[in-house]
Amino acid sequence: MAVRTDASGLRLGKYSLGVGDRFAQQARAQLRACIEAAAAGIEIIPVWNKSNREHNIVGSEPAGVREAAEAAVRELGWKFPFHVDADHIGLQTVDQFLESSDFFTLDVADAIGRAAEPAEVEAFAARHPELCGTIELEGIAEPLTLTREDAMCAAEKYLGAVREAGRIYRHIAERKGTGTFITEVSMDESDAPQTPPELLVILAAISDEGIPAQTIAPKFSGRFNKGVDYVGAPEQFEREFRADVAVIAHAVARFGLPDNLKLSVHTGSDKFSIYPAIRRVLEESGAGVHLKTAGTTWLEELIGLAEAGGEALDLAKEVYRGAYERRSELCGPYAAVIDIDAARLPSPGAVAGWSSEQFAAALRHDPACPDFNPHFRQLLHVGYKIAAEMGSRYLEMLRAAEEPVSRNVTYNLYQRHIRPLFPRTLH
C-alpha cells in the first residue's frame, strides 16, 4: 500500500527534540536552547510533549501546552517550525488532544504479543515474500536473513500492535484530516527490544495499515532509565541503531513509507554514553532522529530553585522530603524505567542541612562530580506530583527564581543534549 505523505502534508524536520514541560513555565527557556543551536548551525525542531498521565498528575489541560509554546515562539521570534505532541496516547485518551496537538505518539506497546489470527499471519506472509531470504542493506556489512517462519513469528507478535496503531491513526485522521498532523508509532515501553529484522516486519505492517509514520520508537537493547545515563554496552547499541537506520531506509524505498521516517529515542535524555554513537550514525548515514528529553526540564527547575537559596532551596528540600516519604506510590507507575537503590537515598534530615551547592551537585547530572547521586535524581524525576500538589506556591517560587531556573534549563538542553548529539545542518 502506498502511504507516502505528499509534499503538502505536515512534515517533521530532520532533527527534532521532544521537550517536556511539566508545569508549562519553561517554554521560553527551552526554545532559547534551540535558538542557540540555530546560531551554531544546528536546526532543531522543538516538539513540546506531555502525556495524559502527566496532565492528570499536574492537573493541566492539553491546550495549555500549545498556549505556552505559542507564547514562547511569539516572544522570541522563532522562525522555524514547532509542534505539540500528544504523548503516549491511545484510543481512550486521544480525543482531548485533538484540537491542540499536531503530533501524536501512538503508544501500542501494551498490544505487543496480542495474538493475531493465523489467517492474518498467513495473509501477511503471502503479501510480503520479499521479507524472506537474505536482504542486503546499505550502511551495514551483514545482511539481514529471515526465514518465512521468522517473518511469521514476528508478524504474530506485532500485527496486533500495528493494527491498534492503525485504529488510532484513522480515528485522528477522520477528525483532523489527513496530512494535518505528524504520526509516531511507539513500541518502546515493552519487555523486550525489537530486533532489526522485527523492525522490518513492523514497518511492512505499518505500510499495510496505511499509517504515514514519520517517526518510530522501538525499544532498544539496554536500560533507558528516566533522567540518568544508558545502562548497557554502547558498542552493541551502536550496531543496533545503525542497523535500524538501514532498515528504515530500506523500508521507505520498499514499502512507500514517508521519506522522512526516522527513529525516535524515547527516555533519551541524559543518555550521554550513547550520544557519540548516535551522532556517528547520523553523520555517516544522513539520517534524522527525534530525541525525547521528557522530565529533564523539571529537574533543572529544582536545580535552579536550589541555586536561588533561601525559601526556594527550602521548597526544593520539601519536594524531596515528600518524594522520599511517598516513594512507593511515586515509583510504581515508572517501575519499568527507574532503578533506585533505597539504601543510597539520603535521608530528608540529611538533605535539610544541605547548602544550595550540595543540593544542586547531588541532582545535576554530571557523572564526573563525586557528589552526583543518580538515585536521588531518579526519585525526584518521578516526584513532580509533590510539586504539583503545592499548586500556586510552587509556580510562584519558579517565577521568583526565574533567572537561575531558566539558565539551567537552557544550558542543560543545549550543552548536554543538543551539542553532543546533533550534527550541524545550517551553513
Summary of the structure (lengths in Angstrom):
residues: 427
radius of gyration: 21.5
end to end distance: 37.7
largest distance: 68.4
contacts: 1485
relative contact order: 0.15
helix: 54%
strand: 12%
